[in-house]
Amino acid sequence: MIILGESMEFQDTILRSVEQHPVPYLVKLKGLDYVMFPETFNPNYAKASLFLLDNLGVQDGDVVLDPFTGSGADAIFAVREGASRAVAIDKFTMPYLCARYNVHRLGLEDRVDVRQGDLFDVLTEDERFNLVIANPPFKAMQPHSDIAAALRDEEYATLHRFFSEVGKYLTDDGRIRMVFSDVGDMDLLQDLAKNHGFLPEVVNQTKYASSVRIEVYEMRREK
Ligand SMILES: C[S@@+](CC[C@H](N)C(=O)[O-])C[C@H]1O[C@@H](n2cnc3c(N)ncnc32)[C@H](O)[C@@H]1O
């Protein structure tokens, strides 16, 4: 079981790693040349992000929503793995610009639509997706900066909102792929999913530094 001091140390390490970059920089992301922007969550710094990227569960033709897109990686890899198109959303300017830049660089503008906004605010009433890929902030804590909001969600307001509204944008047989870890409250996550009519099934799990548990869930509507 992870203790509070340890989880803060892990989060501070990720924040310091991101904050050391004042200008855009080139990385390899799963072998792909990728440009990270300042104040943008770099999946290479977080095992949970890489683990989700390895477990996107994309099926040919999926229409994907990535409402916590950061650098845009989940949406971009989803279309590279066979999704027909994706909408990628982030609340903050630097991740939004980073995702747009990489979509442009990779020639995917006709398939990945990047929007800036708070969760589902930038969707129209009639948009529907059959795969929602979600890497939300894990910890119930007030963020002190835009980049800290990648990791911290005050009183889990964003997580609550995600589950109360996601069903509206999912097709009847749509599914959610979500990563979470015991840096946050995994029991609450599963309860929220069930309370909103979804069945959370663990499709893969791993550990970080021998004590942090990371799980990828697939969630479908209970029949
Ligand atoms: C843990 S990071 C994941 C980023 C990316 N999917 C990845 O795996 O590298 C969470 C992202 O969600 C964004 N975010 C946090 N709250 C949000 C909200 N209410 N609406 C949209 N994006 C939000 C953060 O800015 C951050 O980029």
The ligand as an SDF file (V2000), in Angstrom:
LIG
                    3D

 27 29  0  0  0  0  0  0  0  0999 V2000
   -2.5110   12.9670  -16.3730 C   0  0  0  0  0  0  0  0  0  0  0  0
   -2.4960   14.1550  -17.6820 S   0  0  0  0  0  0  0  0  0  0  0  0
   -2.6530   13.0600  -19.0520 C   0  0  0  0  0  0  0  0  0  0  0  0
   -2.1710   13.6590  -20.3460 C   0  0  0  0  0  0  0  0  0  0  0  0
   -2.0560   12.6660  -21.5090 C   0  0  0  0  0  0  0  0  0  0  0  0
   -3.3320   11.9850  -21.7820 N   0  0  0  0  0  0  0  0  0  0  0  0
   -0.9790   11.6620  -21.2340 C   0  0  0  0  0  0  0  0  0  0  0  0
   -1.2510   10.4950  -20.9660 O   0  0  0  0  0  0  0  0  0  0  0  0
    0.1820   12.0630  -21.2570 O   0  0  0  0  0  0  0  0  0  0  0  0
   -4.1110   14.8910  -17.5170 C   0  0  0  0  0  0  0  0  0  0  0  0
   -4.3970   15.9950  -18.5310 C   0  0  0  0  0  0  0  0  0  0  0  0
   -5.7500   16.4240  -18.3460 O   0  0  0  0  0  0  0  0  0  0  0  0
   -5.8080   17.8430  -18.4260 C   0  0  0  0  0  0  0  0  0  0  0  0
   -6.9890   18.2710  -17.6490 N   0  0  0  0  0  0  0  0  0  0  0  0
   -7.1170   18.3580  -16.3090 C   0  0  0  0  0  0  0  0  0  0  0  0
   -8.3800   18.7580  -15.9920 N   0  0  0  0  0  0  0  0  0  0  0  0
   -9.0450   18.9170  -17.1760 C   0  0  0  0  0  0  0  0  0  0  0  0
  -10.3780   19.3140  -17.5020 C   0  0  0  0  0  0  0  0  0  0  0  0
  -11.2710   19.6220  -16.5750 N   0  0  0  0  0  0  0  0  0  0  0  0
  -10.7300   19.3570  -18.8180 N   0  0  0  0  0  0  0  0  0  0  0  0
   -9.8220   19.0390  -19.7880 C   0  0  0  0  0  0  0  0  0  0  0  0
   -8.5400   18.6880  -19.5280 N   0  0  0  0  0  0  0  0  0  0  0  0
   -8.1630   18.6090  -18.2360 C   0  0  0  0  0  0  0  0  0  0  0  0
   -4.4850   18.3240  -17.8820 C   0  0  0  0  0  0  0  0  0  0  0  0
   -4.1590   19.6120  -18.3720 O   0  0  0  0  0  0  0  0  0  0  0  0
   -3.5320   17.2380  -18.4010 C   0  0  0  0  0  0  0  0  0  0  0  0
   -2.9910   17.5830  -19.6480 O   0  0  0  0  0  0  0  0  0  0  0  0
  1  2  1  0
  2  3  1  0
  2 10  1  0
  3  4  1  0
  4  5  1  0
  5  6  1  0
  5  7  1  0
  7  8  2  0
  7  9  1  0
 10 11  1  0
 11 12  1  0
 11 26  1  0
 12 13  1  0
 13 14  1  0
 13 24  1  0
 14 15  1  0
 14 23  1  0
 15 16  2  0
 16 17  1  0
 17 18  1  0
 17 23  2  0
 18 19  1  0
 18 20  2  0
 20 21  1  0
 21 22  2  0
 22 23  1  0
 24 25  1  0
 24 26  1  0
 26 27  1  0
M  CHG  2   2   1   9  -1
M  END
$$$$
